[in-house]
Structures are given as structure tokens and as C-alpha cells.
Amino acid sequence: MKKIIILVIVLVVLSYSLFEARKLIAGPRITIESPSNGTATSTDLVLVKGVAENIDFLTINDSPAYTDEEGRFTYRYSPPAGYTVIVVAAADRFGRRASRSVVITVVNYCPVKDLTLAKQKNV
């Protein structure tokens, strides 16, 4: 009877320890909430938002980024016109790494100068 009680206690402690250590075992996790993959935009500023869990260090396109207590991050990024890849990378304290990327297209239409209107004003 005494062996059974000790075995049950050991199993409970072991189960609880594994439950609490699950975040350490899982490694870093990154979720990018916006922008979504394949987005086309015409703005000069893109807000990269998401959640990073179990991390020690976070970068967005090789620039350091910071999270709040819940792991949420917001990063203001000014992409060049055209096809742009945004890479969010993280590492935990054991050196394990994870990364996620999204592709966006920045479309900046240049206004066309109306030359016919300029000629009429000069006449």
C-alpha cells in the first residue's frame, strides 16, 4: 500500500513538472497577425503585428524588436516599393531558433503630369 501511494505521488509530481516545462520543451513560436501573406498596399508604413512565445530575442528584418508581457509585438516598417519579404525571427535561451515570413507588395503609383493642360495655360 505504501509503495502505491509513493508511486502515485511520484507520477503526479512528474506529470505536473512536464506540464509546466512544456513551453521550454516546445521552443520559440511566432505568429504573424498582420500583414497577411500576399498583401498589396500603397502606404509608406506597414505595421507588423504578431505574437512570439518562449523567446529570448526577436528580430524583424534583422532589426531588434520587443514584446510586451503577453508576447505581443508591433513593429513599424517602411518597405521599399515592389516585392518585399518581411522575416520575423526569434531565439530562445537555449539557442533554438524559429522564423516566419510574409510577402507583401508595395504599389506606389506615380502621378502622371498632364502635359496638355500645361500647354494650354502657356498659350
Secondary structure, DSSP 8 states (H G I E B T S, - for coil): -HHHHHHHHHHHHHHHHHHHTHHHHH--EEEEEES-TTEEE--S-EEEEEEEES-SEEEETTEEE---TTSEEEEEE---SEEEEEEEEEE-TTS-EEEEEEEEEE--------HHHHHHHH-
